[in-house]
Amino acid sequence: MPSLMHGRLLLKKPTIGTVMLTRMLSGQMPGIPKLSVSMVNVEDVARAHIEAMNPEKSDLTNGKRYIINERTMMMKEYIEKIQEFQPKMKLPKKEMATSMISFFSVFMKAVKSMKY
């Protein structure tokens, strides 16, 4: 699965990652999905695109695909990191069972596409 991009949003239409995170941060999800997530800053992705178009490196990138990833961590650890920087936010503390992710996917389009 490709990495979840984080950073400044330029689009008005939310991505799957921003929908899931927004729902957790706003209290619409009772817990944290028990899954790992690979993340990368959107600015790093932009730099990688520019590098891939560099004609001096075309022999390395021509016709190839790359997944750009900064780090992989459990979603719970990700939420805990957010809590460190935003201590006043009321964030979920407990992980949800995988079966609960399946339950929520019935009601939330963004969850349907998640692989667990």
N, C-alpha and C positions, 0 to 999 in steps of 0.2 A: 504494500500500500504506500502511495506517495506520502511525503511528509506534510504535516499540518503547517501552513505558513502563518506566522504571527508578525505583527508590526502594523504600520499605518495602513488603513483601508483607503483605497481610491475609488472603489466601485460602490454604488448605492445599493446594489443587490448583495445581500449577505451570502457568504459561502457556508458550506456544511460545517466547517470548523467553527466559524463565528457564531452560527446558530446554536450549536451544542454548548459552546462556552458561555454565550449570553444566557442561555436557559439555566445553566448551572449557577452562574453568578447572580442571577435574578431570583433564585429560589424556586424556579418552575420545575426543577428536577430534585427529588428528595435525597438523592445521593450521588456519589461519584461512580461513573461506569468503571468496572473492574477490567481495564484494558490498558495496554501500553500505547503510547502515541509518539511518533517520530516528528520532530519539530525543526523548523528552519525559519530564520528571519527573512521576510519578503525582500529586504534590501540585498541579502546574500544571493537570493534567487535572481534578482535583476542583474547583479554583477556576473553571475554564472552565464546568463543569457548573452551578455555583452562579450564575455570571453569566448563563448562558443562561436560568435560571429567574427572573431578575429582571424583575418586571412593567414596570419603567421602560424596559427595553431590549427588550421583546417585539416591537416593530416591526422590530428588527434580527435577532432570532434565530428568530422564529416560523416553523416549518416548514422551516428551513434546516439543513443539515448542515455541519459544519466538521471539518477535520483539524487537530489541534493538534500542532505540531512545534517543538521547540527548536532542533535542528540536525541536519544530515545529514553523515555521514562514512563513510569506508570502515571495514569491520569491523576491519581491521588497525590503523588509527589508534585505534579504540576500545580494542582490546586493549593497545596501547602506553600509552594513558592509564591503564588499570588497573595496568599494570606500574609506572608512575611512582609510584603511591600504594601499591602492594603489591610492593616490589622483591624480596621473598623468594619470591614465588609463581613456580612454574615454568609459564609460559604458552607456548603455541605461538608461534613466531617467523615461520614461513613461511606464505604464502598457499597454499591448495589450489586446484587448477584447478577450473573450473566442472564439469567432468566428474566430479570426485570428490564434489561435492555431490550429483549425481545418483546416484552409487554409494551414498553413505551414506543417501540417501532410501529405499532398499530396506529398510534395517534400522532406521531411526529415523523414527517417525511425525511428530515435530516438524519434520523436514527436508522431508518431502513437501510441506508447504504453502508452502514458501519459493519466491518468484519470483526468478529470476536471469536 
